[in-house]
Amino acid sequence: MTDAQRAALEGWVRRRTTAQALAQRSRIVLECAEGYSIIEVSRRLRASPDTVRAWRRRFLERGLGGLCDDLRPG
């Protein structure tokens, strides 16, 4: 994780206008970057381990853009 990515994630967590889902995803990635295991992150943030794995993987594959909601048809 670059310093710029970390700053963006921390900004999303702190900003009041950030959607709660995006803030939670940002917290997940930040906790994983601190070296906590998937199980520890899931307990600390009250998210399932599968959710933690999914957002960690999306961040690794797509960067910050991977944390935003994908457009859905309809």
mmCIF file of the N, C-alpha and C atoms, coordinates in Angstrom:
data_MODEL
# 
_entry.id   MODEL 
# 
loop_
_atom_site.group_PDB 
_atom_site.id 
_atom_site.type_symbol 
_atom_site.label_atom_id 
_atom_site.label_alt_id 
_atom_site.label_comp_id 
_atom_site.label_asym_id 
_atom_site.label_entity_id 
_atom_site.label_seq_id 
_atom_site.pdbx_PDB_ins_code 
_atom_site.Cartn_x 
_atom_site.Cartn_y 
_atom_site.Cartn_z 
_atom_site.occupancy 
_atom_site.B_iso_or_equiv 
_atom_site.pdbx_formal_charge 
_atom_site.auth_seq_id 
_atom_site.auth_comp_id 
_atom_site.auth_asym_id 
_atom_site.auth_atom_id 
_atom_site.pdbx_PDB_model_num 
ATOM 1   N N  . MET A 1 1  ? 0.847   -1.178  0.000   1.00 0.00 ? 1  MET A N  1 
ATOM 2   C CA . MET A 1 1  ? 0.000   0.000   0.000   1.00 0.00 ? 1  MET A CA 1 
ATOM 3   C C  . MET A 1 1  ? 0.891   1.239   0.000   1.00 0.00 ? 1  MET A C  1 
ATOM 4   N N  . THR A 1 2  ? 0.569   2.147   -0.888  1.00 0.00 ? 2  THR A N  1 
ATOM 5   C CA . THR A 1 2  ? 1.350   3.381   -0.973  1.00 0.00 ? 2  THR A CA 1 
ATOM 6   C C  . THR A 1 2  ? 0.863   4.384   0.083   1.00 0.00 ? 2  THR A C  1 
ATOM 7   N N  . ASP A 1 3  ? 1.675   5.394   0.310   1.00 0.00 ? 3  ASP A N  1 
ATOM 8   C CA . ASP A 1 3  ? 1.278   6.443   1.250   1.00 0.00 ? 3  ASP A CA 1 
ATOM 9   C C  . ASP A 1 3  ? 0.023   7.172   0.769   1.00 0.00 ? 3  ASP A C  1 
ATOM 10  N N  . ALA A 1 4  ? -0.075  7.374   -0.542  1.00 0.00 ? 4  ALA A N  1 
ATOM 11  C CA . ALA A 1 4  ? -1.250  8.052   -1.097  1.00 0.00 ? 4  ALA A CA 1 
ATOM 12  C C  . ALA A 1 4  ? -2.512  7.215   -0.907  1.00 0.00 ? 4  ALA A C  1 
ATOM 13  N N  . GLN A 1 5  ? -2.400  5.902   -1.093  1.00 0.00 ? 5  GLN A N  1 
ATOM 14  C CA . GLN A 1 5  ? -3.550  5.026   -0.878  1.00 0.00 ? 5  GLN A CA 1 
ATOM 15  C C  . GLN A 1 5  ? -3.973  5.045   0.587   1.00 0.00 ? 5  GLN A C  1 
ATOM 16  N N  . ARG A 1 6  ? -2.988  4.969   1.470   1.00 0.00 ? 6  ARG A N  1 
ATOM 17  C CA . ARG A 1 6  ? -3.299  4.993   2.906   1.00 0.00 ? 6  ARG A CA 1 
ATOM 18  C C  . ARG A 1 6  ? -3.995  6.303   3.283   1.00 0.00 ? 6  ARG A C  1 
ATOM 19  N N  . ALA A 1 7  ? -3.505  7.405   2.767   1.00 0.00 ? 7  ALA A N  1 
ATOM 20  C CA . ALA A 1 7  ? -4.105  8.708   3.067   1.00 0.00 ? 7  ALA A CA 1 
ATOM 21  C C  . ALA A 1 7  ? -5.544  8.771   2.558   1.00 0.00 ? 7  ALA A C  1 
ATOM 22  N N  . ALA A 1 8  ? -5.798  8.239   1.374   1.00 0.00 ? 8  ALA A N  1 
ATOM 23  C CA . ALA A 1 8  ? -7.156  8.238   0.827   1.00 0.00 ? 8  ALA A CA 1 
ATOM 24  C C  . ALA A 1 8  ? -8.080  7.377   1.682   1.00 0.00 ? 8  ALA A C  1 
ATOM 25  N N  . LEU A 1 9  ? -7.618  6.204   2.070   1.00 0.00 ? 9  LEU A N  1 
ATOM 26  C CA . LEU A 1 9  ? -8.437  5.311   2.901   1.00 0.00 ? 9  LEU A CA 1 
ATOM 27  C C  . LEU A 1 9  ? -8.745  5.942   4.262   1.00 0.00 ? 9  LEU A C  1 
ATOM 28  N N  . GLU A 1 10 ? -7.728  6.530   4.873   1.00 0.00 ? 10 GLU A N  1 
ATOM 29  C CA . GLU A 1 10 ? -7.939  7.180   6.167   1.00 0.00 ? 10 GLU A CA 1 
ATOM 30  C C  . GLU A 1 10 ? -8.897  8.355   6.029   1.00 0.00 ? 10 GLU A C  1 
ATOM 31  N N  . GLY A 1 11 ? -8.800  9.072   4.926   1.00 0.00 ? 11 GLY A N  1 
ATOM 32  C CA . GLY A 1 11 ? -9.727  10.175  4.679   1.00 0.00 ? 11 GLY A CA 1 
ATOM 33  C C  . GLY A 1 11 ? -11.155 9.692   4.552   1.00 0.00 ? 11 GLY A C  1 
ATOM 34  N N  . TRP A 1 12 ? -11.364 8.581   3.847   1.00 0.00 ? 12 TRP A N  1 
ATOM 35  C CA . TRP A 1 12 ? -12.717 8.026   3.698   1.00 0.00 ? 12 TRP A CA 1 
ATOM 36  C C  . TRP A 1 12 ? -13.281 7.585   5.045   1.00 0.00 ? 12 TRP A C  1 
ATOM 37  N N  . VAL A 1 13 ? -12.421 7.058   5.898   1.00 0.00 ? 13 VAL A N  1 
ATOM 38  C CA . VAL A 1 13 ? -12.890 6.608   7.224   1.00 0.00 ? 13 VAL A CA 1 
ATOM 39  C C  . VAL A 1 13 ? -13.298 7.805   8.076   1.00 0.00 ? 13 VAL A C  1 
ATOM 40  N N  . ARG A 1 14 ? -12.536 8.903   8.010   1.00 0.00 ? 14 ARG A N  1 
ATOM 41  C CA . ARG A 1 14 ? -12.793 10.068  8.865   1.00 0.00 ? 14 ARG A CA 1 
ATOM 42  C C  . ARG A 1 14 ? -13.922 10.967  8.377   1.00 0.00 ? 14 ARG A C  1 
ATOM 43  N N  . ARG A 1 15 ? -14.101 11.035  7.062   1.00 0.00 ? 15 ARG A N  1 
ATOM 44  C CA . ARG A 1 15 ? -15.068 11.981  6.494   1.00 0.00 ? 15 ARG A CA 1 
ATOM 45  C C  . ARG A 1 15 ? -16.501 11.588  6.847   1.00 0.00 ? 15 ARG A C  1 
ATOM 46  N N  . ARG A 1 16 ? -17.278 12.531  7.289   1.00 0.00 ? 16 ARG A N  1 
ATOM 47  C CA . ARG A 1 16 ? -18.663 12.274  7.701   1.00 0.00 ? 16 ARG A CA 1 
ATOM 48  C C  . ARG A 1 16 ? -19.582 11.948  6.537   1.00 0.00 ? 16 ARG A C  1 
ATOM 49  N N  . THR A 1 17 ? -19.242 12.419  5.349   1.00 0.00 ? 17 THR A N  1 
ATOM 50  C CA . THR A 1 17 ? -20.121 12.226  4.203   1.00 0.00 ? 17 THR A CA 1 
ATOM 51  C C  . THR A 1 17 ? -19.839 10.937  3.428   1.00 0.00 ? 17 THR A C  1 
ATOM 52  N N  . THR A 1 18 ? -18.849 10.185  3.858   1.00 0.00 ? 18 THR A N  1 
ATOM 53  C CA . THR A 1 18 ? -18.533 8.927   3.193   1.00 0.00 ? 18 THR A CA 1 
ATOM 54  C C  . THR A 1 18 ? -19.637 7.914   3.472   1.00 0.00 ? 18 THR A C  1 
ATOM 55  N N  . ALA A 1 19 ? -20.038 7.180   2.444   1.00 0.00 ? 19 ALA A N  1 
ATOM 56  C CA . ALA A 1 19 ? -21.017 6.108   2.628   1.00 0.00 ? 19 ALA A CA 1 
ATOM 57  C C  . ALA A 1 19 ? -20.455 5.102   3.635   1.00 0.00 ? 19 ALA A C  1 
ATOM 58  N N  . GLN A 1 20 ? -21.311 4.602   4.499   1.00 0.00 ? 20 GLN A N  1 
ATOM 59  C CA . GLN A 1 20 ? -20.866 3.687   5.545   1.00 0.00 ? 20 GLN A CA 1 
ATOM 60  C C  . GLN A 1 20 ? -20.227 2.426   4.982   1.00 0.00 ? 20 GLN A C  1 
ATOM 61  N N  . ALA A 1 21 ? -20.746 1.934   3.862   1.00 0.00 ? 21 ALA A N  1 
ATOM 62  C CA . ALA A 1 21 ? -20.164 0.735   3.253   1.00 0.00 ? 21 ALA A CA 1 
ATOM 63  C C  . ALA A 1 21 ? -18.717 0.997   2.817   1.00 0.00 ? 21 ALA A C  1 
ATOM 64  N N  . LEU A 1 22 ? -18.462 2.138   2.202   1.00 0.00 ? 22 LEU A N  1 
ATOM 65  C CA . LEU A 1 22 ? -17.112 2.476   1.768   1.00 0.00 ? 22 LEU A CA 1 
ATOM 66  C C  . LEU A 1 22 ? -16.187 2.684   2.967   1.00 0.00 ? 22 LEU A C  1 
ATOM 67  N N  . ALA A 1 23 ? -16.693 3.299   4.012   1.00 0.00 ? 23 ALA A N  1 
ATOM 68  C CA . ALA A 1 23 ? -15.887 3.493   5.220   1.00 0.00 ? 23 ALA A CA 1 
ATOM 69  C C  . ALA A 1 23 ? -15.517 2.142   5.836   1.00 0.00 ? 23 ALA A C  1 
ATOM 70  N N  . GLN A 1 24 ? -16.448 1.203   5.858   1.00 0.00 ? 24 GLN A N  1 
ATOM 71  C CA . GLN A 1 24 ? -16.179 -0.126  6.417   1.00 0.00 ? 24 GLN A CA 1 
ATOM 72  C C  . GLN A 1 24 ? -15.142 -0.858  5.562   1.00 0.00 ? 24 GLN A C  1 
ATOM 73  N N  . ARG A 1 25 ? -15.277 -0.775  4.256   1.00 0.00 ? 25 ARG A N  1 
ATOM 74  C CA . ARG A 1 25 ? -14.305 -1.406  3.361   1.00 0.00 ? 25 ARG A CA 1 
ATOM 75  C C  . ARG A 1 25 ? -12.920 -0.809  3.567   1.00 0.00 ? 25 ARG A C  1 
ATOM 76  N N  . SER A 1 26 ? -12.862 0.491   3.757   1.00 0.00 ? 26 SER A N  1 
ATOM 77  C CA . SER A 1 26 ? -11.588 1.168   4.004   1.00 0.00 ? 26 SER A CA 1 
ATOM 78  C C  . SER A 1 26 ? -10.972 0.696   5.307   1.00 0.00 ? 26 SER A C  1 
ATOM 79  N N  . ARG A 1 27 ? -11.793 0.559   6.329   1.00 0.00 ? 27 ARG A N  1 
ATOM 80  C CA . ARG A 1 27 ? -11.285 0.057   7.622   1.00 0.00 ? 27 ARG A CA 1 
ATOM 81  C C  . ARG A 1 27 ? -10.722 -1.352  7.466   1.00 0.00 ? 27 ARG A C  1 
ATOM 82  N N  . ILE A 1 28 ? -11.417 -2.191  6.712   1.00 0.00 ? 28 ILE A N  1 
ATOM 83  C CA . ILE A 1 28 ? -10.960 -3.563  6.492   1.00 0.00 ? 28 ILE A CA 1 
ATOM 84  C C  . ILE A 1 28 ? -9.568  -3.554  5.865   1.00 0.00 ? 28 ILE A C  1 
ATOM 85  N N  . VAL A 1 29 ? -9.391  -2.789  4.812   1.00 0.00 ? 29 VAL A N  1 
ATOM 86  C CA . VAL A 1 29 ? -8.102  -2.743  4.114   1.00 0.00 ? 29 VAL A CA 1 
ATOM 87  C C  . VAL A 1 29 ? -7.014  -2.176  5.019   1.00 0.00 ? 29 VAL A C  1 
ATOM 88  N N  . LEU A 1 30 ? -7.327  -1.124  5.763   1.00 0.00 ? 30 LEU A N  1 
ATOM 89  C CA . LEU A 1 30 ? -6.333  -0.531  6.661   1.00 0.00 ? 30 LEU A CA 1 
ATOM 90  C C  . LEU A 1 30 ? -5.912  -1.516  7.745   1.00 0.00 ? 30 LEU A C  1 
ATOM 91  N N  . GLU A 1 31 ? -6.861  -2.236  8.320   1.00 0.00 ? 31 GLU A N  1 
ATOM 92  C CA . GLU A 1 31 ? -6.529  -3.209  9.373   1.00 0.00 ? 31 GLU A CA 1 
ATOM 93  C C  . GLU A 1 31 ? -5.670  -4.335  8.804   1.00 0.00 ? 31 GLU A C  1 
ATOM 94  N N  . CYS A 1 32 ? -6.004  -4.804  7.599   1.00 0.00 ? 32 CYS A N  1 
ATOM 95  C CA . CYS A 1 32 ? -5.200  -5.851  6.965   1.00 0.00 ? 32 CYS A CA 1 
ATOM 96  C C  . CYS A 1 32 ? -3.780  -5.348  6.708   1.00 0.00 ? 32 CYS A C  1 
ATOM 97  N N  . ALA A 1 33 ? -3.653  -4.092  6.306   1.00 0.00 ? 33 ALA A N  1 
ATOM 98  C CA . ALA A 1 33 ? -2.337  -3.515  6.037   1.00 0.00 ? 33 ALA A CA 1 
ATOM 99  C C  . ALA A 1 33 ? -1.501  -3.383  7.310   1.00 0.00 ? 33 ALA A C  1 
ATOM 100 N N  . GLU A 1 34 ? -2.174  -3.276  8.448   1.00 0.00 ? 34 GLU A N  1 
ATOM 101 C CA . GLU A 1 34 ? -1.456  -3.198  9.722   1.00 0.00 ? 34 GLU A CA 1 
ATOM 102 C C  . GLU A 1 34 ? -0.910  -4.562  10.160  1.00 0.00 ? 34 GLU A C  1 
ATOM 103 N N  . GLY A 1 35 ? -1.297  -5.617  9.433   1.00 0.00 ? 35 GLY A N  1 
ATOM 104 C CA . GLY A 1 35 ? -0.763  -6.945  9.736   1.00 0.00 ? 35 GLY A CA 1 
ATOM 105 C C  . GLY A 1 35 ? -1.704  -7.844  10.513  1.00 0.00 ? 35 GLY A C  1 
ATOM 106 N N  . TYR A 1 36 ? -2.921  -7.377  10.766  1.00 0.00 ? 36 TYR A N  1 
ATOM 107 C CA . TYR A 1 36 ? -3.880  -8.226  11.468  1.00 0.00 ? 36 TYR A CA 1 
ATOM 108 C C  . TYR A 1 36 ? -4.356  -9.333  10.538  1.00 0.00 ? 36 TYR A C  1 
ATOM 109 N N  . SER A 1 37 ? -4.626  -10.504 11.100  1.00 0.00 ? 37 SER A N  1 
ATOM 110 C CA . SER A 1 37 ? -5.122  -11.617 10.298  1.00 0.00 ? 37 SER A CA 1 
ATOM 111 C C  . SER A 1 37 ? -6.572  -11.361 9.888   1.00 0.00 ? 37 SER A C  1 
ATOM 112 N N  . ILE A 1 38 ? -7.026  -12.123 8.918   1.00 0.00 ? 38 ILE A N  1 
ATOM 113 C CA . ILE A 1 38 ? -8.409  -11.989 8.456   1.00 0.00 ? 38 ILE A CA 1 
ATOM 114 C C  . ILE A 1 38 ? -9.379  -12.244 9.593   1.00 0.00 ? 38 ILE A C  1 
ATOM 115 N N  . ILE A 1 39 ? -9.098  -13.225 10.418  1.00 0.00 ? 39 ILE A N  1 
ATOM 116 C CA . ILE A 1 39 ? -9.975  -13.542 11.553  1.00 0.00 ? 39 ILE A CA 1 
ATOM 117 C C  . ILE A 1 39 ? -9.993  -12.396 12.556  1.00 0.00 ? 39 ILE A C  1 
ATOM 118 N N  . GLU A 1 40 ? -8.822  -11.834 12.853  1.00 0.00 ? 40 GLU A N  1 
ATOM 119 C CA . GLU A 1 40 ? -8.761  -10.698 13.785  1.00 0.00 ? 40 GLU A CA 1 
ATOM 120 C C  . GLU A 1 40 ? -9.535  -9.502  13.241  1.00 0.00 ? 40 GLU A C  1 
ATOM 121 N N  . VAL A 1 41 ? -9.354  -9.204  11.963  1.00 0.00 ? 41 VAL A N  1 
ATOM 122 C CA . VAL A 1 41 ? -10.057 -8.073  11.355  1.00 0.00 ? 41 VAL A CA 1 
ATOM 123 C C  . VAL A 1 41 ? -11.563 -8.316  11.395  1.00 0.00 ? 41 VAL A C  1 
ATOM 124 N N  . SER A 1 42 ? -11.984 -9.532  11.092  1.00 0.00 ? 42 SER A N  1 
ATOM 125 C CA . SER A 1 42 ? -13.421 -9.827  11.097  1.00 0.00 ? 42 SER A CA 1 
ATOM 126 C C  . SER A 1 42 ? -14.008 -9.661  12.497  1.00 0.00 ? 42 SER A C  1 
ATOM 127 N N  . ARG A 1 43 ? -13.278 -10.056 13.514  1.00 0.00 ? 43 ARG A N  1 
ATOM 128 C CA . ARG A 1 43 ? -13.765 -9.881  14.897  1.00 0.00 ? 43 ARG A CA 1 
ATOM 129 C C  . ARG A 1 43 ? -13.796 -8.404  15.285  1.00 0.00 ? 43 ARG A C  1 
ATOM 130 N N  . ARG A 1 44 ? -12.724 -7.695  14.975  1.00 0.00 ? 44 ARG A N  1 
ATOM 131 C CA . ARG A 1 44 ? -12.618 -6.290  15.377  1.00 0.00 ? 44 ARG A CA 1 
ATOM 132 C C  . ARG A 1 44 ? -13.672 -5.425  14.711  1.00 0.00 ? 44 ARG A C  1 
ATOM 133 N N  . LEU A 1 45 ? -13.982 -5.732  13.434  1.00 0.00 ? 45 LEU A N  1 
ATOM 134 C CA . LEU A 1 45 ? -14.909 -4.892  12.673  1.00 0.00 ? 45 LEU A CA 1 
ATOM 135 C C  . LEU A 1 45 ? -16.295 -5.506  12.528  1.00 0.00 ? 45 LEU A C  1 
ATOM 136 N N  . ARG A 1 46 ? -16.476 -6.654  13.159  1.00 0.00 ? 46 ARG A N  1 
ATOM 137 C CA . ARG A 1 46 ? -17.776 -7.350  13.123  1.00 0.00 ? 46 ARG A CA 1 
ATOM 138 C C  . ARG A 1 46 ? -18.247 -7.593  11.693  1.00 0.00 ? 46 ARG A C  1 
ATOM 139 N N  . ALA A 1 47 ? -17.355 -8.160  10.912  1.00 0.00 ? 47 ALA A N  1 
ATOM 140 C CA . ALA A 1 47 ? -17.657 -8.541  9.532   1.00 0.00 ? 47 ALA A CA 1 
ATOM 141 C C  . ALA A 1 47 ? -17.277 -10.016 9.382   1.00 0.00 ? 47 ALA A C  1 
ATOM 142 N N  . SER A 1 48 ? -17.894 -10.693 8.452   1.00 0.00 ? 48 SER A N  1 
ATOM 143 C CA . SER A 1 48 ? -17.554 -12.103 8.253   1.00 0.00 ? 48 SER A CA 1 
ATOM 144 C C  . SER A 1 48 ? -16.155 -12.210 7.638   1.00 0.00 ? 48 SER A C  1 
ATOM 145 N N  . PRO A 1 49 ? -15.468 -13.322 7.914   1.00 0.00 ? 49 PRO A N  1 
ATOM 146 C CA . PRO A 1 49 ? -14.151 -13.516 7.304   1.00 0.00 ? 49 PRO A CA 1 
ATOM 147 C C  . PRO A 1 49 ? -14.212 -13.497 5.777   1.00 0.00 ? 49 PRO A C  1 
ATOM 148 N N  . ASP A 1 50 ? -15.301 -14.001 5.195   1.00 0.00 ? 50 ASP A N  1 
ATOM 149 C CA . ASP A 1 50 ? -15.440 -13.969 3.732   1.00 0.00 ? 50 ASP A CA 1 
ATOM 150 C C  . ASP A 1 50 ? -15.519 -12.542 3.210   1.00 0.00 ? 50 ASP A C  1 
ATOM 151 N N  . THR A 1 51 ? -16.187 -11.666 3.962   1.00 0.00 ? 51 THR A N  1 
ATOM 152 C CA . THR A 1 51 ? -16.276 -10.257 3.573   1.00 0.00 ? 51 THR A CA 1 
ATOM 153 C C  . THR A 1 51 ? -14.897 -9.613  3.610   1.00 0.00 ? 51 THR A C  1 
ATOM 154 N N  . VAL A 1 52 ? -14.147 -9.886  4.653   1.00 0.00 ? 52 VAL A N  1 
ATOM 155 C CA . VAL A 1 52 ? -12.792 -9.339  4.783   1.00 0.00 ? 52 VAL A CA 1 
ATOM 156 C C  . VAL A 1 52 ? -11.922 -9.831  3.629   1.00 0.00 ? 52 VAL A C  1 
ATOM 157 N N  . ARG A 1 53 ? -11.992 -11.133 3.346   1.00 0.00 ? 53 ARG A N  1 
ATOM 158 C CA . ARG A 1 53 ? -11.210 -11.690 2.237   1.00 0.00 ? 53 ARG A CA 1 
ATOM 159 C C  . ARG A 1 53 ? -11.571 -11.026 0.912   1.00 0.00 ? 53 ARG A C  1 
ATOM 160 N N  . ALA A 1 54 ? -12.865 -10.855 0.667   1.00 0.00 ? 54 ALA A N  1 
ATOM 161 C CA . ALA A 1 54 ? -13.327 -10.298 -0.601  1.00 0.00 ? 54 ALA A CA 1 
ATOM 162 C C  . ALA A 1 54 ? -12.815 -8.877  -0.811  1.00 0.00 ? 54 ALA A C  1 
ATOM 163 N N  . TRP A 1 55 ? -12.929 -8.023  0.208   1.00 0.00 ? 55 TRP A N  1 
ATOM 164 C CA . TRP A 1 55 ? -12.513 -6.622  0.040   1.00 0.00 ? 55 TRP A CA 1 
ATOM 165 C C  . TRP A 1 55 ? -11.004 -6.490  0.017   1.00 0.00 ? 55 TRP A C  1 
ATOM 166 N N  . ARG A 1 56 ? -10.323 -7.332  0.750   1.00 0.00 ? 56 ARG A N  1 
ATOM 167 C CA . ARG A 1 56 ? -8.854  -7.325  0.700   1.00 0.00 ? 56 ARG A CA 1 
ATOM 168 C C  . ARG A 1 56 ? -8.401  -7.720  -0.700  1.00 0.00 ? 56 ARG A C  1 
ATOM 169 N N  . ARG A 1 57 ? -8.990  -8.771  -1.267  1.00 0.00 ? 57 ARG A N  1 
ATOM 170 C CA . ARG A 1 57 ? -8.643  -9.237  -2.599  1.00 0.00 ? 57 ARG A CA 1 
ATOM 171 C C  . ARG A 1 57 ? -8.950  -8.171  -3.655  1.00 0.00 ? 57 ARG A C  1 
ATOM 172 N N  . ARG A 1 58 ? -10.124 -7.550  -3.553  1.00 0.00 ? 58 ARG A N  1 
ATOM 173 C CA . ARG A 1 58 ? -10.484 -6.516  -4.535  1.00 0.00 ? 58 ARG A CA 1 
ATOM 174 C C  . ARG A 1 58 ? -9.523  -5.336  -4.478  1.00 0.00 ? 58 ARG A C  1 
ATOM 175 N N  . PHE A 1 59 ? -9.112  -4.957  -3.273  1.00 0.00 ? 59 PHE A N  1 
ATOM 176 C CA . PHE A 1 59 ? -8.144  -3.862  -3.154  1.00 0.00 ? 59 PHE A CA 1 
ATOM 177 C C  . PHE A 1 59 ? -6.813  -4.255  -3.792  1.00 0.00 ? 59 PHE A C  1 
ATOM 178 N N  . LEU A 1 60 ? -6.354  -5.466  -3.538  1.00 0.00 ? 60 LEU A N  1 
ATOM 179 C CA . LEU A 1 60 ? -5.088  -5.913  -4.106  1.00 0.00 ? 60 LEU A CA 1 
ATOM 180 C C  . LEU A 1 60 ? -5.150  -5.975  -5.635  1.00 0.00 ? 60 LEU A C  1 
ATOM 181 N N  . GLU A 1 61 ? -6.301  -6.370  -6.166  1.00 0.00 ? 61 GLU A N  1 
ATOM 182 C CA . GLU A 1 61 ? -6.448  -6.496  -7.615  1.00 0.00 ? 61 GLU A CA 1 
ATOM 183 C C  . GLU A 1 61 ? -6.684  -5.155  -8.312  1.00 0.00 ? 61 GLU A C  1 
ATOM 184 N N  . ARG A 1 62 ? -7.502  -4.278  -7.700  1.00 0.00 ? 62 ARG A N  1 
ATOM 185 C CA . ARG A 1 62 ? -7.962  -3.073  -8.386  1.00 0.00 ? 62 ARG A CA 1 
ATOM 186 C C  . ARG A 1 62 ? -7.546  -1.764  -7.731  1.00 0.00 ? 62 ARG A C  1 
ATOM 187 N N  . GLY A 1 63 ? -6.949  -1.833  -6.565  1.00 0.00 ? 63 GLY A N  1 
ATOM 188 C CA . GLY A 1 63 ? -6.582  -0.603  -5.864  1.00 0.00 ? 63 GLY A CA 1 
ATOM 189 C C  . GLY A 1 63 ? -7.794  0.072   -5.250  1.00 0.00 ? 63 GLY A C  1 
ATOM 190 N N  . LEU A 1 64 ? -7.727  1.386   -5.082  1.00 0.00 ? 64 LEU A N  1 
ATOM 191 C CA . LEU A 1 64 ? -8.806  2.135   -4.436  1.00 0.00 ? 64 LEU A CA 1 
ATOM 192 C C  . LEU A 1 64 ? -10.131 2.000   -5.179  1.00 0.00 ? 64 LEU A C  1 
ATOM 193 N N  . GLY A 1 65 ? -10.086 1.937   -6.487  1.00 0.00 ? 65 GLY A N  1 
ATOM 194 C CA . GLY A 1 65 ? -11.299 1.810   -7.277  1.00 0.00 ? 65 GLY A CA 1 
ATOM 195 C C  . GLY A 1 65 ? -12.053 0.515   -6.995  1.00 0.00 ? 65 GLY A C  1 
ATOM 196 N N  . GLY A 1 66 ? -11.349 -0.500  -6.539  1.00 0.00 ? 66 GLY A N  1 
ATOM 197 C CA . GLY A 1 66 ? -11.975 -1.774  -6.220  1.00 0.00 ? 66 GLY A CA 1 
ATOM 198 C C  . GLY A 1 66 ? -12.888 -1.720  -5.012  1.00 0.00 ? 66 GLY A C  1 
ATOM 199 N N  . LEU A 1 67 ? -12.755 -0.670  -4.203  1.00 0.00 ? 67 LEU A N  1 
ATOM 200 C CA . LEU A 1 67 ? -13.582 -0.564  -3.005  1.00 0.00 ? 67 LEU A CA 1 
ATOM 201 C C  . LEU A 1 67 ? -14.918 0.129   -3.283  1.00 0.00 ? 67 LEU A C  1 
ATOM 202 N N  . CYS A 1 68 ? -15.026 0.774   -4.418  1.00 0.00 ? 68 CYS A N  1 
ATOM 203 C CA . CYS A 1 68 ? -16.267 1.455   -4.776  1.00 0.00 ? 68 CYS A CA 1 
ATOM 204 C C  . CYS A 1 68 ? -17.240 0.435   -5.355  1.00 0.00 ? 68 CYS A C  1 
ATOM 205 N N  . ASP A 1 69 ? -18.517 0.730   -5.214  1.00 0.00 ? 69 ASP A N  1 
ATOM 206 C CA . ASP A 1 69 ? -19.532 -0.180  -5.735  1.00 0.00 ? 69 ASP A CA 1 
ATOM 207 C C  . ASP A 1 69 ? -19.456 -0.247  -7.245  1.00 0.00 ? 69 ASP A C  1 
ATOM 208 N N  . ASP A 1 70 ? -19.589 -1.450  -7.774  1.00 0.00 ? 70 ASP A N  1 
ATOM 209 C CA . ASP A 1 70 ? -19.646 -1.628  -9.220  1.00 0.00 ? 70 ASP A CA 1 
ATOM 210 C C  . ASP A 1 70 ? -21.016 -1.174  -9.724  1.00 0.00 ? 70 ASP A C  1 
ATOM 211 N N  . LEU A 1 71 ? -21.034 -0.675  -10.936 1.00 0.00 ? 71 LEU A N  1 
ATOM 212 C CA . LEU A 1 71 ? -22.300 -0.318  -11.543 1.00 0.00 ? 71 LEU A CA 1 
ATOM 213 C C  . LEU A 1 71 ? -23.098 -1.592  -11.824 1.00 0.00 ? 71 LEU A C  1 
ATOM 214 N N  . ARG A 1 72 ? -24.390 -1.529  -11.576 1.00 0.00 ? 72 ARG A N  1 
ATOM 215 C CA . ARG A 1 72 ? -25.248 -2.681  -11.793 1.00 0.00 ? 72 ARG A CA 1 
ATOM 216 C C  . ARG A 1 72 ? -26.265 -2.352  -12.861 1.00 0.00 ? 72 ARG A C  1 
ATOM 217 N N  . PRO A 1 73 ? -26.614 -3.348  -13.668 1.00 0.00 ? 73 PRO A N  1 
ATOM 218 C CA . PRO A 1 73 ? -27.610 -3.075  -14.704 1.00 0.00 ? 73 PRO A CA 1 
ATOM 219 C C  . PRO A 1 73 ? -28.985 -2.823  -14.093 1.00 0.00 ? 73 PRO A C  1 
ATOM 220 N N  . GLY A 1 74 ? -29.764 -2.017  -14.807 1.00 0.00 ? 74 GLY A N  1 
ATOM 221 C CA . GLY A 1 74 ? -31.130 -1.803  -14.357 1.00 0.00 ? 74 GLY A CA 1 
ATOM 222 C C  . GLY A 1 74 ? -31.274 -0.508  -13.704 1.00 0.00 ? 74 GLY A C  1 
# 
